[in-house]
Amino acid sequence: MTDMPYQQPGAQPAATPHKRRRVFRWVFLGVQLLFLALLIIGIVGNSGSCEGLTGQELEVCQAGTGIGTTIGVGLIIGLWVAVDLILALTWLVFRKR
């Protein structure tokens, strides 16, 4: 015997439940890719700024570039963590139970 409920002849079939869309997952992955690209651009973008310098000027320029890149990468990672925490809290508040 089948488990299907009885339907009257000519009646519309019951609507089938739609597959849940995973929009949040794709938004989350998009944000992760954006921050990863930003991080790579931030690291690679400061590599050739000491051309034409020699001696102590070159050393100071390389040290400054290294320190600046480290600070920039740290800020990007800090912002990345903050955005991920906001997204996680949003997901916890609005998820369906």
One Martini backbone bead per residue (centre of mass of N, CA, C, O) as a GRO file, in nm:
protein
   97
    1MET     BB    1   0.099   0.034   0.018
    2THR     BB    2   0.059   0.365   0.001
    3ASP     BB    3   0.155   0.702   0.142
    4MET     BB    4  -0.051   0.852  -0.013
    5PRO     BB    5  -0.275   1.078  -0.029
    6TYR     BB    6  -0.587   1.158  -0.088
    7GLN     BB    7  -0.730   1.258  -0.405
    8GLN     BB    8  -0.920   1.436  -0.582
    9PRO     BB    9  -1.059   1.466  -0.864
   10GLY     BB   10  -0.902   1.755  -1.013
   11ALA     BB   11  -0.694   1.818  -0.818
   12GLN     BB   12  -0.437   1.974  -0.695
   13PRO     BB   13  -0.133   1.927  -0.627
   14ALA     BB   14   0.081   1.936  -0.395
   15ALA     BB   15   0.325   2.120  -0.291
   16THR     BB   16   0.651   2.105  -0.319
   17PRO     BB   17   0.926   2.126  -0.159
   18HIS     BB   18   1.181   2.331  -0.155
   19LYS     BB   19   1.495   2.386  -0.194
   20ARG     BB   20   1.730   2.500  -0.008
   21ARG     BB   21   1.897   2.787  -0.002
   22ARG     BB   22   2.258   2.881  -0.008
   23VAL     BB   23   2.331   3.195   0.019
   24PHE     BB   24   2.522   3.235   0.258
   25ARG     BB   25   2.752   3.057   0.159
   26TRP     BB   26   2.818   3.235  -0.095
   27VAL     BB   27   2.872   3.495   0.054
   28PHE     BB   28   3.098   3.390   0.233
   29LEU     BB   29   3.287   3.298   0.000
   30GLY     BB   30   3.308   3.578  -0.132
   31VAL     BB   31   3.442   3.719   0.109
   32GLN     BB   32   3.690   3.536   0.124
   33LEU     BB   33   3.796   3.600  -0.162
   34LEU     BB   34   3.825   3.902  -0.125
   35PHE     BB   35   4.032   3.892   0.112
   36LEU     BB   36   4.244   3.724  -0.033
   37ALA     BB   37   4.297   3.924  -0.261
   38LEU     BB   38   4.373   4.163  -0.077
   39LEU     BB   39   4.617   4.024   0.051
   40ILE     BB   40   4.781   3.971  -0.204
   41ILE     BB   41   4.791   4.265  -0.302
   42GLY     BB   42   4.928   4.379  -0.043
   43ILE     BB   43   5.191   4.213  -0.071
   44VAL     BB   44   5.271   4.264  -0.379
   45GLY     BB   45   5.243   4.589  -0.404
   46ASN     BB   46   5.536   4.644  -0.223
   47SER     BB   47   5.802   4.526  -0.383
   48GLY     BB   48   5.914   4.794  -0.595
   49SER     BB   49   5.993   5.083  -0.414
   50CYS     BB   50   6.347   5.069  -0.411
   51GLU     BB   51   6.441   5.185  -0.667
   52GLY     BB   52   6.768   5.341  -0.698
   53LEU     BB   53   6.885   5.258  -0.429
   54THR     BB   54   7.152   5.304  -0.182
   55GLY     BB   55   7.253   5.176   0.092
   56GLN     BB   56   7.094   5.320   0.351
   57GLU     BB   57   6.840   5.389   0.186
   58LEU     BB   58   6.771   5.096   0.115
   59GLU     BB   59   6.739   4.985   0.401
   60VAL     BB   60   6.517   5.181   0.491
   61CYS     BB   61   6.314   5.113   0.267
   62GLN     BB   62   6.289   4.808   0.329
   63ALA     BB   63   6.197   4.839   0.620
   64GLY     BB   64   5.947   5.015   0.564
   65THR     BB   65   5.808   4.816   0.374
   66GLY     BB   66   5.786   4.582   0.575
   67ILE     BB   67   5.626   4.731   0.794
   68GLY     BB   68   5.389   4.826   0.617
   69THR     BB   69   5.299   4.546   0.523
   70THR     BB   70   5.243   4.432   0.805
   71ILE     BB   71   5.026   4.636   0.884
   72GLY     BB   72   4.835   4.589   0.645
   73VAL     BB   73   4.789   4.285   0.690
   74GLY     BB   74   4.680   4.315   0.978
   75LEU     BB   75   4.431   4.485   0.900
   76ILE     BB   76   4.304   4.283   0.707
   77ILE     BB   77   4.276   4.050   0.912
   78GLY     BB   78   4.106   4.206   1.120
   79LEU     BB   79   3.870   4.264   0.926
   80TRP     BB   80   3.812   3.973   0.854
   81VAL     BB   81   3.734   3.878   1.139
   82ALA     BB   82   3.507   4.082   1.187
   83VAL     BB   83   3.328   3.995   0.948
   84ASP     BB   84   3.299   3.697   1.033
   85LEU     BB   85   3.159   3.755   1.302
   86ILE     BB   86   2.915   3.901   1.185
   87LEU     BB   87   2.821   3.667   1.005
   88ALA     BB   88   2.787   3.459   1.233
   89LEU     BB   89   2.578   3.615   1.399
   90THR     BB   90   2.370   3.641   1.174
   91TRP     BB   91   2.329   3.339   1.133
   92LEU     BB   92   2.235   3.274   1.424
   93VAL     BB   93   1.982   3.464   1.420
   94PHE     BB   94   1.852   3.379   1.109
   95ARG     BB   95   1.815   3.096   1.140
   96LYS     BB   96   1.661   2.802   1.088
   97ARG     BB   97   1.504   2.553   1.308
   0.00000   0.00000   0.00000
